Amino acid sequence: MNKLVGFLLAASSLLVVIQTPSVAASKDAAYCRAAGDWAEAEMTKHIEDSSRRTLDAVEDFGPTQTEERSYFVFIVEAIYNEKIQPPIEGLDEMNKNINDANRAFARHLAEDVCVKEFLG
């Protein structure tokens, strides 16, 4: 996961989001927290449904995600590039910790990129 995090943080600086001035003005810290909530929920779907793919997440986009499509597609690709390990029988606490770390990664990435792209 460390290589992926480094790659994604470097790539996030290259992310180009086309937006109108009115869209840019509507972004605030609450918007970025909501993006983090969404990313954490999407990671949970990825963990719980091994057949779910990037396209499934993109098809679920609501109006906000469609408006800033390139940002949300970038985050979805990062989430679905994470390899989710199947649970190891008898190690429930370790499995929970791994899943919690994956959710935290998704939230942090979404919030960090949001702040840099929309508030920075």
Buried (B, 14 or more C-beta within 10 A) or exposed (E): EEEBEEEBBEEBEEBEBEBEEEEEEEBEEEBBBBBBEBBBEBBBBBBEEEEBEBEBBBEEBEEEBEBBEEBBBBBBBBBBEBEBEEBEEEEEEEBEEBBEEBBEBBBBBBBBBBBBBBEE
